[in-house]
Amino acid sequence: MMNDKKPASVQFHFYIVAGLIWLKLLLLRGLFFDRIAWEWIAADIAPVLLILGVLAVITPGRMKKAVFWSFNGLLSLLLFGASVYFNHFGSVPTYLALYELHQVFQVKESVESTIEMIDYLFLADLMIMISYLLFRRWKKGPVQQQPGSQPSRRARRVYLVVLLVAIIGGGSLSAYSIDSARGITNELVQAESAGFLNYEVVAAIKAQEDSGLIGTGDIAETIAKVQALEATYPYKDIAGGLPEHFGSQKGKNVIVIQLEAFQNFPLHQSLDGQELTPVMNGLADEGFYFPHVFQQVGPGNTSDAEFISNTSVYPIATLAMSTGFGDRELPSLPRLLRDKGYEAYTFHVNKVGFWNRNELYPALGFNGYYDKGYFKNDQFNSFGASDEQLYATAVEKLAQLEKKGTPFYAQLVTASSHHPFKVPDSFRRIQMPDKLQDTMLGDYLTAVNYTDYAIGTLIDGLKRQGMWEDTVLVLYGDHFGLQPKDVPEEQVEGALGIKYDNRISRFNIPLIIHAPGMKQGQVVEQTGGQLDVLPTVANLLGVSLKDEGFTAFGHDLLNIDQNVVGMRYYLPTGSFFNNEVMFVPGKSFEDGEAISLDTHEPVADFNKYQSDYDYILKLMGYSDEYVKLLPQR
């Protein structure tokens, strides 16, 4: 008896795969941009039709169905990964993010916690197809290869026309979308207008135009351009004379603590009568506290923060600086201080290969590093050792330098407040109210509170070793901890009774400099960024960057009246913070948005900030030019 069921035609598989992929791209568009802009959806299907059309033409007949579904499978995995990446980092990934895929397994717990059920929709059709094939095989035995059904002559003609339209029309529309998007500064708007796949091409073209990571030209000319540009910005109304606080901490030891995922809003706040950050509050009250400092990291996140604070150079927007520039000889604070007789070391409880730090640290000029094997593993989280163990080892090693009479510069990179902020019960120091139990905000505040407590153990250790009164302690956050989708503004405001803005408060990090001998603390209201850490610390230590011929893209926050700091990757290129607003461009400056740092409300008339926008774009461009021209080691 003949089987009346004919296998689906190649044409049918072409149509169904194209339709499924388009639906997935629409889903991705909705997840990325919280809307589906229908005027741009054709840009999503255009490259799909082009690729499928080409595959249909070049693939032998028997293989077409398998190739179509393989393409669907590969692209589905890519879209799933892109959605998870967006959940975790809050930015649209480019193909360059693939360079960092090997880092994912180091933060597996953090990444897994960001996967949402809706992400699995990208793989649903594949699971259904595989299940169906397995069921058929179980039900009827091995599937016999059947000859393909023969569509009608008319259907074949229609299919040929579809292929022609797919290749020519899809290619033309993709080319138009790519060309139109290239002139847009805002990467999010670029991705939305061009569509995800076309956006990857835009990124590739930009990377090619950037001429890779090796610059061409004369670095002296680039430095001259930087100096000329900075001379046009009124950082200080009246220049001249010795900078305030210059050399007040000359010869002192320096410990820089980079706090994982630490935002500024928990400082000086209490929860049910429990002070969230009592140790840091005390340091802020006794030293210099900068409440208006913002993160500036790129794709490298924590490792980028280490790079920025030690070099005062902007990160590029495409790669982690440790990956792209670990082979350079980077002008840095460790190098400056080593020339003054210091020894420089860095401490991190993870393996040094994570984010290519085994290359970054020599590039920055550290004498050495202490990584995972040097710390007692008390199983705090997936990184292993707790902040308490980090500080115990640091005090032990630094005390040896102190006994030799050698001043030191040490950077301590914490990990106990790493996402997903799960603090073991035995380490918890604070009781969360019922409304915050098992919430991301509750877990975050618990982690922040423990991180603060651990800093107190460092201070106690320094005091026991007689080093506290001879050490400048610098603390700053590396990047945000809370994602808007996980913690709405209202939840923070309701829990702590403060103003919280997912645009401004999210990127606002603490910066505290505790300097021995200060008679009273000082709140410095000046807006700043992580670029400004190096110049500020150098001034206190009596190191003149001008005299050293050091090119810094940040400024000493104790000696300026105005400032503008750029940010990209987590905000579109061209975004900046000045003393008054956070500005985020649209397609350009004109359709951007300015938010008051004071009120968190939109500023209707922001035309006066056009000069800051133009300035920061040029300065960040020069920074990219400068770092690419630095010599390789």
DOBAZA-110090 format. One line per 10 residues: for each residue z, y, x of C-alpha. Coordinates in nm, 4 decimals. Example, Ala and Ser with C-alpha at 12.3 -4.5 7.8 and 13.67 -1.06 7.14 Angstrom:
BEGIN
0.7800 -0.4500 1.2300 ~ 0.7140 -0.1060 1.3670 .
***
This chain:
BEGIN
0.0000 0.0000 0.0000 ~ -0.1013 0.3346 0.1423 ~ 0.1515 0.6126 0.1972 ~ 0.0587 0.8999 -0.0355 ~ 0.2670 1.1493 0.1635 ~ 0.0552 1.3223 0.4214 ~ 0.2208 1.4811 0.7230 ~ 0.2362 1.8583 0.7140 ~ -0.0578 2.0287 0.8778 ~ -0.0456 2.2219 1.2031 .
-0.1113 2.5352 1.0008 ~ 0.1979 2.4700 0.7889 ~ 0.4179 2.4377 1.0996 ~ 0.2708 2.7594 1.2400 ~ 0.3595 2.9486 0.9209 ~ 0.7062 2.7990 0.8797 ~ 0.8066 2.8581 1.2426 ~ 0.6792 3.2175 1.2319 ~ 0.8727 3.2783 0.9110 ~ 1.1953 3.1267 1.0419 .
1.1846 3.3273 1.3629 ~ 1.1178 3.6478 1.1721 ~ 1.4199 3.5837 0.9497 ~ 1.6332 3.5286 1.2589 ~ 1.5114 3.8533 1.4138 ~ 1.5976 4.0351 1.0910 ~ 1.9447 3.8780 1.1058 ~ 1.9827 3.9931 1.4657 ~ 1.8708 4.3422 1.3668 ~ 2.1367 4.3541 1.0969 .
2.4082 4.2328 1.3340 ~ 2.3130 4.4780 1.6084 ~ 2.2615 4.7893 1.4004 ~ 2.4547 4.7207 1.0775 ~ 2.1351 4.7813 0.8847 ~ 1.7728 4.6730 0.8606 ~ 1.5371 4.9665 0.9101 ~ 1.2375 4.8368 0.7186 ~ 0.9980 5.0801 0.8825 ~ 1.0503 4.8971 1.2116 .
1.0606 4.5322 1.1053 ~ 0.6907 4.4783 1.1837 ~ 0.7863 4.5328 1.5487 ~ 0.9997 4.2180 1.5258 ~ 0.7264 3.9835 1.4034 ~ 0.4440 4.1270 1.6165 ~ 0.5384 3.9603 1.9485 ~ 0.6237 3.6373 1.7657 ~ 0.2778 3.6209 1.6106 ~ 0.1193 3.7044 1.9448 .
0.3037 3.4272 2.1292 ~ 0.2526 3.1697 1.8537 ~ -0.1145 3.2651 1.8299 ~ -0.1660 3.2169 2.2009 ~ 0.0221 2.8866 2.1931 ~ -0.1940 2.7688 1.9040 ~ -0.5101 2.8440 2.1005 ~ -0.4126 2.6982 2.4372 ~ -0.2113 2.3926 2.3256 ~ -0.3876 2.0579 2.2719 .
-0.3967 1.9465 1.9078 ~ -0.1410 1.6673 1.9266 ~ 0.1130 1.8907 2.0955 ~ 0.0910 2.1997 1.8747 ~ 0.3736 2.1111 1.6338 ~ 0.6092 2.0160 1.9162 ~ 0.5252 2.3356 2.1047 ~ 0.5800 2.5531 1.7958 ~ 0.9213 2.3996 1.7327 ~ 1.0153 2.4086 2.0993 .
0.9374 2.7788 2.1030 ~ 1.1543 2.8199 1.7941 ~ 1.4344 2.6284 1.9633 ~ 1.4284 2.8264 2.2847 ~ 1.4091 3.1582 2.1047 ~ 1.6890 3.0553 1.8676 ~ 1.9164 2.9836 2.1621 ~ 1.8233 3.3202 2.3112 ~ 1.9030 3.5025 1.9858 ~ 2.2312 3.3127 1.9494 .
2.3251 3.4146 2.3036 ~ 2.2193 3.7750 2.2415 ~ 2.4391 3.7939 1.9316 ~ 2.7412 3.6493 2.1132 ~ 2.6779 3.8875 2.4041 ~ 2.6732 4.1795 2.1600 ~ 2.9973 4.0568 2.0011 ~ 3.1623 4.0427 2.3417 ~ 3.0246 4.3552 2.5092 ~ 2.9033 4.5737 2.2230 .
2.5626 4.6391 2.3810 ~ 2.2144 4.4949 2.3346 ~ 2.1452 4.2565 2.6252 ~ 1.8285 4.2683 2.8296 ~ 1.6756 3.9822 3.0240 ~ 1.8654 4.1143 3.3267 ~ 2.1865 3.9880 3.1679 ~ 2.0632 3.6400 3.2570 ~ 2.1551 3.7216 3.6167 ~ 2.5197 3.7117 3.5100 .
2.5110 3.3920 3.3009 ~ 2.6984 3.2013 3.5697 ~ 2.9965 3.4307 3.5063 ~ 3.0341 3.3135 3.1441 ~ 3.2209 2.9938 3.2339 ~ 3.4799 3.1991 3.4215 ~ 3.5766 3.3758 3.0968 ~ 3.4955 3.0871 2.8635 ~ 3.8059 3.1402 2.6507 ~ 3.7217 3.5074 2.6024 .
3.3562 3.4435 2.5175 ~ 3.4312 3.1568 2.2779 ~ 3.6708 3.3770 2.0839 ~ 3.3897 3.6229 2.0116 ~ 3.1555 3.3678 1.8487 ~ 3.1378 3.4266 1.4744 ~ 3.0290 3.1804 1.2064 ~ 2.7243 3.3898 1.1224 ~ 2.5968 3.3399 1.4776 ~ 2.5351 2.9736 1.4018 .
2.2689 3.0731 1.1473 ~ 2.0349 3.1188 1.4432 ~ 2.0616 2.7449 1.5043 ~ 2.0899 2.6222 1.1449 ~ 1.7239 2.5233 1.0953 ~ 1.7258 2.3317 1.4230 ~ 2.0366 2.1391 1.3188 ~ 1.8803 2.0595 0.9826 ~ 1.5562 1.9455 1.1449 ~ 1.7347 1.7245 1.3973 .
1.9573 1.5773 1.1254 ~ 1.6545 1.5024 0.9087 ~ 1.4702 1.3279 1.1906 ~ 1.7762 1.1220 1.2805 ~ 1.8224 1.0271 0.9155 ~ 1.4585 0.9157 0.8841 ~ 1.4903 0.7117 1.2004 ~ 1.8072 0.5452 1.0724 ~ 1.6622 0.4908 0.7263 ~ 1.3171 0.3609 0.8141 .
1.3303 0.2724 1.1817 ~ 1.1138 0.4410 1.4446 ~ 0.8892 0.7103 1.3022 ~ 0.5296 0.6008 1.3276 ~ 0.2826 0.8547 1.4566 ~ 0.0476 0.9431 1.1734 ~ -0.2813 1.1224 1.1961 ~ -0.2585 1.4837 1.0935 ~ -0.3652 1.5783 0.7446 ~ -0.7010 1.7412 0.7130 .
-0.6756 2.0817 0.5472 ~ -0.9633 2.2118 0.3441 ~ -1.2438 2.4089 0.5038 ~ -1.1146 2.7244 0.3358 ~ -0.7633 2.6656 0.4685 ~ -0.9012 2.6220 0.8187 ~ -1.0940 2.9466 0.7920 ~ -0.7853 3.1280 0.6697 ~ -0.5886 2.9822 0.9614 ~ -0.8475 3.1021 1.2131 .
-0.8315 3.4507 1.0633 ~ -0.4510 3.4367 1.0829 ~ -0.4685 3.3400 1.4503 ~ -0.7110 3.6218 1.5197 ~ -0.4876 3.8717 1.3415 ~ -0.1785 3.7274 1.5119 ~ -0.3190 3.7666 1.8612 ~ -0.5037 4.0953 1.8231 ~ -0.2784 4.2575 1.5648 ~ 0.0451 4.1254 1.7135 .
-0.0572 4.2311 2.0626 ~ -0.1680 4.5764 1.9496 ~ 0.1438 4.6427 1.7435 ~ 0.3690 4.5204 2.0243 ~ 0.1915 4.7463 2.2733 ~ 0.2283 5.0427 2.0358 ~ 0.5990 4.9703 1.9762 ~ 0.6659 4.9364 2.3488 ~ 0.4825 5.2570 2.4344 ~ 0.6585 5.4512 2.1569 .
1.0035 5.3285 2.2615 ~ 0.9668 5.4043 2.6316 ~ 1.0210 5.7757 2.5789 ~ 1.3545 5.7222 2.4001 ~ 1.6620 5.7742 2.6198 ~ 1.9034 5.6002 2.3847 ~ 1.8825 5.2254 2.4559 ~ 2.0159 5.1340 2.1108 ~ 1.7469 5.3392 1.9396 ~ 1.4932 5.1896 2.1800 .
1.5956 4.8387 2.0799 ~ 1.5986 4.9207 1.7104 ~ 1.2579 5.0855 1.7088 ~ 1.0817 4.8416 1.9411 ~ 1.2418 4.5219 1.8116 ~ 1.4438 4.2835 2.0266 ~ 1.1572 4.1060 2.2031 ~ 0.9565 4.4217 2.2674 ~ 1.2739 4.5866 2.3958 ~ 1.2934 4.3212 2.6660 .
0.9468 4.4295 2.7792 ~ 1.0598 4.7940 2.7788 ~ 1.3531 4.6929 3.0010 ~ 1.1207 4.5048 3.2355 ~ 0.8897 4.8059 3.2670 ~ 1.1851 5.0339 3.3398 ~ 1.3172 4.7927 3.6023 ~ 0.9744 4.7893 3.7659 ~ 0.9573 5.1686 3.7604 ~ 1.3000 5.1791 3.9243 .
1.1363 4.9904 4.2122 ~ 1.4085 4.7313 4.2213 ~ 1.7291 4.7841 4.4116 ~ 1.5831 4.8970 4.7433 ~ 1.5113 5.2679 4.7417 ~ 1.2426 5.4511 4.9298 ~ 1.2923 5.7948 5.0751 ~ 1.5362 5.9909 5.2845 ~ 1.9003 5.9630 5.1758 ~ 1.9713 6.3030 5.3339 .
1.7232 6.4611 5.0935 ~ 1.8913 6.2887 4.7988 ~ 2.2337 6.4129 4.9107 ~ 2.0918 6.7663 4.9381 ~ 1.9621 6.7399 4.5808 ~ 2.3046 6.6249 4.4611 ~ 2.4769 6.9144 4.6329 ~ 2.2277 7.1659 4.4964 ~ 2.2675 7.0319 4.1435 ~ 2.6480 7.0256 4.1565 .
2.6493 7.3848 4.2783 ~ 2.4996 7.4851 3.9409 ~ 2.7924 7.3434 3.7417 ~ 3.1103 7.5552 3.7173 ~ 3.3653 7.2859 3.7972 ~ 3.6023 7.5592 3.9095 ~ 3.5880 7.9225 3.8049 ~ 3.7209 8.0482 4.1370 ~ 3.6421 7.8434 4.4458 ~ 3.7817 7.8800 4.7958 .
4.1116 7.8319 4.9726 ~ 4.2976 7.5103 5.0378 ~ 4.2923 7.2777 4.7342 ~ 4.6186 7.2482 4.5449 ~ 4.8328 6.9485 4.6525 ~ 4.6036 6.8875 4.9510 ~ 4.7743 6.6558 5.1992 ~ 5.1008 6.6420 5.0025 ~ 5.0989 6.2608 5.0441 ~ 4.9379 6.2442 5.3866 .
5.0078 5.9173 5.5659 ~ 5.1623 5.7513 5.2606 ~ 5.0785 5.3975 5.1570 ~ 4.8517 5.3709 4.8526 ~ 4.8623 5.1010 4.5854 ~ 4.5962 5.1203 4.3153 ~ 4.6542 4.9055 4.0075 ~ 4.3472 4.8402 3.7949 ~ 4.4720 4.7417 3.4502 ~ 4.2611 4.4903 3.2596 .
4.1290 4.6072 2.9197 ~ 4.3910 4.8837 2.9101 ~ 4.3332 5.1759 2.6764 ~ 4.5379 5.4939 2.6762 ~ 4.6600 5.4958 2.3158 ~ 4.9638 5.2620 2.3604 ~ 5.1309 5.5008 2.6076 ~ 5.4338 5.6858 2.4689 ~ 5.4173 5.4815 2.1470 ~ 5.6757 5.2586 1.9809 .
5.6484 4.9733 1.7331 ~ 5.9483 4.9127 1.5064 ~ 6.1635 5.0977 1.7579 ~ 6.0261 4.8989 2.0543 ~ 5.8678 5.1100 2.3283 ~ 5.5261 4.9595 2.4094 ~ 5.4903 5.0842 2.7673 ~ 5.8328 5.2012 2.8932 ~ 5.7496 5.1528 3.2624 ~ 5.4208 5.3420 3.2514 .
5.5790 5.6122 3.0354 ~ 5.8391 5.6659 3.3068 ~ 5.5720 5.6834 3.5764 ~ 5.3708 5.9311 3.3686 ~ 5.6777 6.1488 3.3150 ~ 5.7525 6.1553 3.6895 ~ 5.3998 6.1867 3.8286 ~ 5.0538 6.3142 3.7404 ~ 4.9382 6.1871 3.4010 ~ 4.5763 6.2340 3.2946 .
4.5460 6.1607 2.9203 ~ 4.1744 6.2459 2.8890 ~ 4.0095 6.0028 3.1310 ~ 3.7272 5.7735 3.0187 ~ 3.5762 5.4466 3.1379 ~ 3.2334 5.4537 3.3045 ~ 3.1648 5.0851 3.3729 ~ 2.8300 4.9106 3.3355 ~ 2.7357 4.5418 3.2963 ~ 2.9859 4.4372 3.5646 .
3.2835 4.5580 3.3604 ~ 3.5993 4.4951 3.5686 ~ 3.4083 4.4595 3.8952 ~ 3.2187 4.7795 3.8178 ~ 3.5497 4.9608 3.7728 ~ 3.6534 4.8434 4.1203 ~ 3.3222 4.9694 4.2550 ~ 3.3458 5.3107 4.0854 ~ 3.7073 5.3863 4.1753 ~ 3.6415 5.3019 4.5401 .
3.3051 5.4799 4.5803 ~ 3.2850 5.7604 4.3221 ~ 2.9281 5.6462 4.2477 ~ 2.7842 5.5767 3.9013 ~ 2.7004 5.2144 3.8219 ~ 2.3408 5.1451 3.7278 ~ 2.2782 5.0270 3.3731 ~ 2.0993 4.7009 3.4465 ~ 2.3138 4.4888 3.6801 ~ 2.6723 4.4530 3.7934 .
2.7110 4.6625 4.1069 ~ 2.8675 4.3659 4.2872 ~ 2.5528 4.1640 4.2174 ~ 2.3015 4.4363 4.2960 ~ 2.4740 4.6124 4.5862 ~ 2.7114 4.3627 4.7424 ~ 2.4776 4.3494 5.0416 ~ 2.5219 4.7208 5.1261 ~ 2.7549 4.9191 5.3438 ~ 2.9144 5.1315 5.0734 .
3.0830 5.4624 5.1578 ~ 3.4280 5.4128 5.0082 ~ 3.7939 5.5065 5.0038 ~ 3.8885 5.1925 5.2033 ~ 3.6444 5.2972 5.4775 ~ 3.7726 5.6554 5.4768 ~ 4.1331 5.5400 5.5121 ~ 4.0590 5.2720 5.7704 ~ 3.9248 5.5532 5.9869 ~ 4.2702 5.7152 5.9476 .
4.4547 5.4057 6.0726 ~ 4.5074 5.2283 5.7393 ~ 4.4458 4.8630 5.6604 ~ 4.2866 4.7918 5.3229 ~ 4.3332 4.4801 5.1093 ~ 4.2584 4.3789 4.7541 ~ 4.4384 4.1268 4.5329 ~ 4.3018 3.9372 4.2299 ~ 4.4338 3.6114 4.0791 ~ 4.0833 3.4801 4.0078 .
3.8407 3.3171 4.2514 ~ 3.6771 3.5745 4.4754 ~ 3.3301 3.4483 4.3854 ~ 3.3755 3.5740 4.0275 ~ 3.1416 3.8710 3.9842 ~ 3.0308 3.8273 4.3456 ~ 3.3481 3.9868 4.4803 ~ 3.3162 3.7867 4.7995 ~ 3.0251 4.0230 4.8749 ~ 3.1630 4.3344 4.7039 .
3.4865 4.3523 4.9024 ~ 3.3222 4.3520 5.2480 ~ 3.0671 4.6005 5.1144 ~ 3.3539 4.8298 5.0184 ~ 3.5097 4.7957 5.3620 ~ 3.8286 4.6074 5.2792 ~ 3.9937 4.4313 5.5744 ~ 4.0420 4.1273 5.3534 ~ 4.1294 3.9940 5.0106 ~ 4.3767 3.7625 4.8417 .
4.2342 3.5530 4.5587 ~ 4.3322 3.2567 4.3411 ~ 4.4658 3.0252 4.6113 ~ 4.7266 3.2758 4.7304 ~ 4.9160 3.2960 4.4007 ~ 5.1599 3.0594 4.2341 ~ 4.9844 2.9358 3.9205 ~ 5.2294 2.9766 3.6338 ~ 4.9520 2.8966 3.3827 ~ 4.9582 3.2371 3.2163 .
4.5968 3.2252 3.0964 ~ 4.2563 3.0884 3.1948 ~ 4.2702 3.2878 3.5191 ~ 4.5886 3.1095 3.6180 ~ 4.8618 3.3294 3.7629 ~ 5.0384 3.6056 3.5749 ~ 5.0662 3.9688 3.6781 ~ 5.4188 3.8940 3.7988 ~ 5.2784 3.6468 4.0492 ~ 5.0074 3.8943 4.1473 .
5.2703 4.1538 4.2314 ~ 5.5064 3.9103 4.4047 ~ 5.2334 3.8039 4.6471 ~ 5.1190 4.1639 4.6986 ~ 5.4697 4.2819 4.7871 ~ 5.5109 3.9914 5.0305 ~ 5.1834 4.0617 5.2122 ~ 5.2181 4.4395 5.2131 ~ 5.5744 4.4205 5.3443 ~ 5.4357 4.2542 5.6559 .
5.2156 4.5592 5.7180 ~ 5.5093 4.7899 5.6517 ~ 5.7156 4.6124 5.9172 ~ 5.4335 4.6664 6.1673 ~ 5.4306 5.0373 6.0829 ~ 5.0745 5.0134 5.9509 ~ 4.9932 5.2298 5.6474 ~ 4.8008 5.0389 5.3840 ~ 4.5602 5.0869 5.0962 ~ 4.5852 4.8054 4.8411 .
4.4013 4.7496 4.5152 ~ 4.5638 4.5123 4.2665 ~ 4.3424 4.3904 3.9816 ~ 4.5426 4.2615 3.6853 ~ 4.4306 3.9867 3.4442 ~ 4.7228 3.9215 3.2082 ~ 4.5858 4.1595 2.9446 ~ 4.2410 3.9995 2.9458 ~ 4.0666 3.9284 2.6154 ~ 4.1548 3.7405 2.3906 .
4.5040 3.8750 2.4772 ~ 4.6945 3.5501 2.4277 ~ 5.0343 3.5804 2.5969 ~ 5.2345 3.2549 2.6263 ~ 5.5549 3.2641 2.4228 ~ 5.7760 3.2440 2.7325 ~ 5.6230 3.5662 2.8682 ~ 5.6453 3.7754 2.5519 ~ 5.8707 4.0776 2.5731 ~ 5.8226 4.2328 2.2298 .
5.8479 4.1188 1.8680 ~ 5.5472 4.1887 1.6481 ~ 5.6096 4.2879 1.2847 ~ 5.4833 4.0466 1.0202 ~ 5.1794 4.2605 0.9383 ~ 5.0541 4.2301 1.2973 ~ 5.1290 3.8627 1.3497 ~ 4.8174 3.6627 1.4431 ~ 4.5987 3.9742 1.4551 ~ 4.3874 4.1011 1.7435 .
4.5837 4.4267 1.7475 ~ 4.9162 4.2419 1.7558 ~ 4.7984 4.0182 2.0404 ~ 4.6648 4.3197 2.2288 ~ 4.9894 4.5180 2.2026 ~ 5.1847 4.2097 2.3115 ~ 4.9600 4.1775 2.6190 ~ 4.9826 4.5480 2.6971 ~ 5.3617 4.5338 2.6724 ~ 5.3787 4.2380 2.9126 .
5.1402 4.4116 3.1538 ~ 5.3696 4.7134 3.1526 ~ 5.6761 4.4970 3.2102 ~ 5.5110 4.3284 3.5086 ~ 5.4455 4.6680 3.6705 ~ 5.8214 4.7136 3.6647 ~ 5.8602 4.3956 3.8723 ~ 5.6213 4.5408 4.1294 ~ 5.8236 4.8590 4.1519 ~ 6.1457 4.6571 4.1906 .
5.9833 4.4580 4.4703 ~ 5.8672 4.7699 4.6505 ~ 6.2151 4.9165 4.6247 ~ 6.3749 4.6008 4.7648 ~ 6.1398 4.6158 5.0623 ~ 6.2061 4.9855 5.1187 ~ 5.8436 5.0823 5.0439 ~ 5.8764 5.2665 4.7128 ~ 5.9523 5.6093 4.8541 ~ 5.6625 5.5782 5.0967 .
5.3951 5.4697 4.8468 ~ 5.1557 5.6538 4.6176 ~ 5.1051 5.4387 4.3062 ~ 4.7792 5.4855 4.1119 ~ 4.7212 5.3142 3.7770 ~ 4.4104 5.3232 3.5604 ~ 4.2409 5.1106 3.2959 ~ 3.9161 4.9339 3.3774 ~ 3.7595 4.9326 3.0284 ~ 3.8387 4.9119 2.6585 .
4.0164 4.6174 2.5021 ~ 3.9652 4.6553 2.1266 ~ 3.6292 4.6081 1.9570 ~ 3.5734 4.8081 1.6350 ~ 3.4687 4.4962 1.4441 ~ 3.7975 4.3243 1.5326 ~ 4.0376 4.6149 1.4921 ~ 3.9507 4.8914 1.2443 ~ 4.0751 5.2417 1.3083 ~ 4.2992 5.2290 1.0024 .
4.4919 4.9317 1.1378 ~ 4.5842 5.1129 1.4602 ~ 4.6701 5.4316 1.2750 ~ 4.8814 5.2418 1.0212 ~ 5.0693 5.0457 1.2876 ~ 5.1446 5.3341 1.5244 ~ 5.1015 5.6468 1.3131 ~ 4.8498 5.8043 1.5520 ~ 4.4908 5.9238 1.5362 ~ 4.2547 5.6553 1.6602 .
3.8790 5.6820 1.6865 ~ 3.6556 5.3848 1.7637 ~ 3.4261 5.6112 1.9617 ~ 3.6697 5.8231 2.1626 ~ 3.9979 5.6297 2.1722 ~ 3.8116 5.3093 2.2527 ~ 3.6804 5.4473 2.5843 ~ 3.9897 5.6530 2.6705 ~ 4.1809 5.4861 2.9546 ~ 4.5051 5.5901 3.1242 .
4.5199 5.7394 3.4720 ~ 4.8606 5.7905 3.6326 ~ 4.9341 5.8895 3.9909 ~ 5.3002 5.8556 4.0909 ~ 5.3578 6.0477 4.4126 ~ 5.6849 6.0354 4.6085 ~ 5.8708 6.3624 4.6280 ~ 5.7462 6.5157 4.3027 ~ 6.0273 6.7149 4.1445 ~ 5.8851 6.6799 3.7950 .
5.5886 6.5237 3.6237 ~ 5.2699 6.7063 3.5317 ~ 5.0326 6.6346 3.2452 ~ 4.6797 6.7195 3.3592 ~ 4.4690 6.7867 3.0506 ~ 4.1426 6.7941 3.2447 ~ 3.8762 6.5529 3.1176 ~ 3.7793 6.2949 3.3776 ~ 3.6320 5.9546 3.4494 ~ 3.6775 5.6660 3.6889 .
3.4500 5.8513 3.9325 ~ 3.7261 6.1071 3.9758 ~ 3.9892 5.8640 4.1063 ~ 3.8655 5.8669 4.4669 ~ 3.8361 6.2480 4.5072 ~ 4.1772 6.3035 4.3465 ~ 4.3545 6.0471 4.5660 ~ 4.1709 6.1696 4.8770 ~ 4.2940 6.5229 4.8142 ~ 4.6561 6.4094 4.7884 .
4.6195 6.2171 5.1151 ~ 4.4704 6.5194 5.2919 ~ 4.1244 6.3678 5.3342 ~ 3.8546 6.6330 5.2930 ~ 3.5426 6.4692 5.1525 ~ 3.3377 6.7694 5.2587 ~ 3.4550 6.7477 5.6177 ~ 3.3950 6.3720 5.6172 ~ 3.0392 6.4193 5.4897 ~ 3.1242 6.1948 5.1952 .
2.9037 6.2099 4.8862 ~ 3.1126 6.1725 4.5709 ~ 2.9785 6.2024 4.2184 ~ 3.3279 6.2600 4.0819 ~ 3.5722 6.5445 4.1428 ~ 3.9366 6.6092 4.2231 ~ 4.0960 6.6448 3.8788 ~ 4.3809 6.8526 4.0219 ~ 4.1453 7.1258 4.1392 ~ 3.8798 7.1800 3.8707 .
3.8765 7.3821 3.5505 ~ 3.5820 7.2123 3.3820 ~ 3.4232 6.8716 3.4052 ~ 3.1470 6.6583 3.2609 ~ 3.1352 6.2818 3.3116 ~ 2.8465 6.0610 3.2142 ~ 2.8571 5.7160 3.0617 ~ 2.5958 5.4519 2.9902 ~ 2.5656 5.0859 2.9017 ~ 2.8451 5.0969 2.6416 .
2.6989 5.4244 2.5227 ~ 2.3336 5.5295 2.5449 ~ 2.2102 5.6906 2.8649 ~ 2.2685 6.0645 2.8376 ~ 2.6113 6.0262 2.6765 ~ 2.8884 6.2330 2.8301 ~ 3.2424 6.3640 2.7951 ~ 3.3261 6.7228 2.8787 ~ 3.6391 6.9267 2.8153 ~ 3.5566 6.9582 2.4465 .
3.3423 6.6760 2.3124 ~ 3.2011 6.3303 2.3468 ~ 2.8241 6.3576 2.3090 ~ 2.5934 6.0670 2.2224 ~ 2.2164 6.1304 2.2067 ~ 1.9834 5.9932 1.9431 ~ 1.6191 5.9621 2.0411 ~ 1.6869 6.2783 2.2396 ~ 1.9442 6.5570 2.2543 ~ 1.8379 6.7215 1.9291 .
1.9261 6.4286 1.7019 ~ 2.2436 6.3361 1.8901 ~ 2.6045 6.3648 1.7809 ~ 2.8991 6.5535 1.9285 ~ 3.2557 6.4485 1.8454 ~ 3.5529 6.6723 1.9165 ~ 3.7976 6.5160 2.1647 ~ 4.0777 6.7020 1.9891 ~ 4.0122 6.6417 1.6190 ~ 3.7831 6.3348 1.6421 .
3.5583 6.5113 1.3918 ~ 3.1827 6.5755 1.4297 ~ 3.0821 6.9115 1.5759 ~ 2.8036 7.0562 1.3633 ~ 2.6606 7.3035 1.6145 ~ 2.6340 7.1368 1.9549 ~ 2.3365 7.3261 2.0989 ~ 2.5568 7.4817 2.3686 ~ 2.5985 7.1362 2.5246 ~ 2.2272 7.0976 2.5996 .
2.2859 7.2094 2.9592 ~ 2.5552 6.9418 3.0069 ~ 2.3142 6.6779 2.8745 ~ 2.0347 6.7843 3.1092 ~ 2.2784 6.8078 3.3991 ~ 2.4322 6.4641 3.3546 ~ 2.0933 6.2942 3.3211 ~ 1.9869 6.4450 3.6539 ~ 2.3184 6.3648 3.8238 ~ 2.3136 6.0002 3.7138 .
1.9520 5.9737 3.8251 ~ 2.0459 6.1063 4.1688 ~ 2.3375 5.8626 4.1824 ~ 2.0981 5.5716 4.1234 ~ 1.8655 5.7094 4.3886 ~ 2.1538 5.7505 4.6332 ~ 2.3037 5.4023 4.5974 ~ 1.9627 5.2361 4.6330 ~ 1.9115 5.4169 4.9634 ~ 2.2388 5.2988 5.1159 .
2.1854 5.0707 5.4171 ~ 2.2098 4.6965 5.3836 ~ 2.4750 4.5186 5.5887 .
***
